Amino acid sequence: MCNEDKTDNEIYVTTHLCSRENAHKEFELTKKQFGSKTKTLAHHLIQSFVPEEVSFEEAHQVGIELCEKILGGKYEYVLATHIDKDHIHNHIIFNSIDVDEGKVYHSYCGSYMNIRNQSDRLCKEHNLSVIDQETQKEINEIRRRKYVNWYDWNEDKKGNSYKSRLQFDIDRTIKQSINWQDFLAKMENCGYKIKQGKHTAFRTKNQQRFTRTKTIGANYTEERIKERILNKDREIGNIVDIKNNDKAKSSRGYERWATKHNLQTAASTLVEIRNKGFNSMEELGRGISRISIEKNDLKREFDKLSLEQKRIKEVVKHIQICISKREHYEGYRKNPNDKIYMMMNRKDVEAYQKSYEEIDIFLKQFPHLRHIVVGELKTKSEKNLFRKLNEHSKELRAKQEEIAKKHNSLAAQYEELEHLKVNMNDYLGRDRTEKKKDSVICAIKKYKAEEKGNHKRKNKISKEAER
């Protein structure tokens, strides 16, 4: 638990009434002193935080405050904050009996809920996230699941088997719905179970996991579905590939319907392209390219902010080392020729120098943070420094949320324009391996010729009957 690699050379380890090296022996000694017969030596808690939301120091401080709240200073404990993963988390090991009276700590559902409530309250005080009810329900559901084999688990995890079907059913249901509630009711009639909360999700009877609509495309978020319902009269379908459609080959009636459908869809597509301000396919292509460039620019900006957040989290570790080793380094600077001092403190001095170099690299990479880091280090106000860095990280996350909204909006526009482009290319017989005569427009001409021929035959038959 106190692994040096996980806790940054044990900087983030705190103990109470015991030593970290011999905690288990001291726990046993306390039990012997009170003659306790409990078979449980200690209890283990894990307190986790949202990735990239909390600094190392703040995570450790929240862990200390949690220990004070739930243990009241009566129990020996070791707290270690693990920082080697993206998800910072605290491990708390505490004795099963208290040091005042040797009373046994009773661990049950009520005590667990008390710990969780105290942890949530502390996280909210520090402006950190807590697990909401919807997420907890999903966690509980995952724990209850049983899988027959690995393949079923893996396919369910990926959700590949259901996403295309869900897209199809949503598209079809949107055209039949008058509002959001009507849409949900019709999806239920299609056999879907619906989970509403922060994110709307659907599940068929054959699925074990719910699929959030936002994961199957920018055109399927709850907000976008509501917009599409309001504008369903303008929803444009797809051109049917009559030549390669098995149903069209086997059913003359379906072939005639598909031909009419393609003609109407092509006309609606052309009107929509004009309504969006494009007077040619070349202009439409340039519009799609422009949106693609804007999307890529937003993605690069998002990644840039992510990198800055990641580097802040990394540099905090080096700042901690510089703070903890500063006295050793200052002693060396006062007497740089004192070989005995250097021999006794070499490890601490070199650790300071290495971390200071890393901080310098960070400041060259992000010079706009120099006034925060250097200024607070000079005043030796580390708490204020970590608070400012944490506030800056939250500002970066807020910017990322705004970028994500813009990106989702552009992604929806991109998908819509791509849909229009594909329809027109299919209509005109472009981007296909078939010859021009096999294009949809040729099929429409063929259909009109047949209709004209049928009409002439009917007229001829009627005239002969009159004779």
Beta strands, then each sheet from edge to edge (+ up, - down):
strand 1: 13-16
strand 2: 42-48
strand 3: 77-82
strand 4: 89-95
strand 5: 193-195
strand 6: 201-203
strand 7: 211-212
sheet 1: 1+ 3- 4+ 2-
sheet 2: 5+ 6- 7+
end
